[in-house]
Amino acid sequence: MESRAQLKYYRSSPRKVRLVADMVRGQAVEPALTSLQLSPKFAAKDVAKLVRSALANLEQKEPGVDVDRVFISKIFVDGGPSLRRGRPASKWVRMHRILKRMCHVTVELAVKD
């Protein structure tokens, strides 16, 4: 049985969130949540919340599932839209563009046989 949860339009760059996603890919849920809790990365808190949401979805879909057998089968981060902002620059340039990036995070959990 599988379950998934998505976090859309997360206000952090995909590159930074992928560092956190790579840290927990393929792990069991309990050690993954522990490592996310101890991680100093900003995105770790929200990825942990997403993993707990996917676990709740799995328990809703299949009541009485053994949590010790659940692991993160897939976790991936896709780029989202960028907010375009600007900073004043010299007279000839007028403005430097600043891109405030967003991303979409998807977590899929599975049960080991």
N, C-alpha and C positions, 0 to 999 in steps of 0.2 A: 504494500500500500504506500502511496506517496501523497504528499501535500506540499503546497507552495504558498509563499507569501511574497508580496511585492511592496517596495518602497519607491514611490515615484516622485520626481522633482525634488530630490534631496540636494540641499544647497551646499555641496562640497564637490570638488573636482573628482572626476572618475579615477584619476591616477592615485589620489590619496586614499580613496575608498577601496581600490583594488589591493592595496597593501594589507588592509585589514581582512578582506575577503580571502586572500591567499593564505592568511595565517590559519584559518579555520576550515578550509576546504577539505572534505573527506574525513573529518573528525567526528567522533560521537558527540551528541548534543551537550552532555554534562561537562566534559573537558573543554569543549568549544566555548561554552558560556563562562567557564572559569577563566580561560585565557583572554576572553574579551573583557571581562571585568577587571583584569589586572593590566590590560594594555593601556599605555599612555596616549594612544591615538584618539583624536576627537571623534572620529566616526565609529569607534568601537562600541560606544554606548547605544547608538541607534541600530547598529547591526545586531547587537545582542537582543534588543527589543524586537527586531524583525525575526530572529531565530525563535524567540519565545512565541511570537505570533504564529509562525509556521507549525510549531509544536502544538499549540492550542487548536489549530485547524486540523491537525492529524488526530488529536484526541476527540475532536468533534465528529470527524468522519468515521473513526474506528474506536469506539469506546473500549477502555480496558487494555490499550496497547502498552507493551512493556517499554518504558522510556529508556532502559539500558540498551536496547537493541536498535534504537533510532540513531541515524547518523546523517550528516549533511552530504547528500549525494551531489548536488550542484549548487553553486553560488556564483553568480556572475554580475558584473557591473557594466551597464551600457551608458553611453553618453546621452545627456538630455539637452534641452535648449540652453542657450547662454543668454544671460542678461547683458546688454551692451551699455557700458557706462563710459564716461570720458573724463580726462584730466586736462586742464588748460595747459597749453604749450606755447612755444614761441609764436611770433606774429605770422610766420610763413606756414607753420604747421597747424596752428590754431588749436588742435585737440589730439591727444593720444587716446586711442581706444583701449578700454579695459574690459575684458570679458570675465564676467562672474559665472562660472560654469556650474551646471547641475548634472545629476546622474540618476539613473534608475537602477535599483538593486533588487535582484530576484534570488530567493532562497528556496531550494527544493529539498525536502527531507524524505528519507526512505527507511524501511525497516529491514534489518538483516534477517535472512532466513535461518 
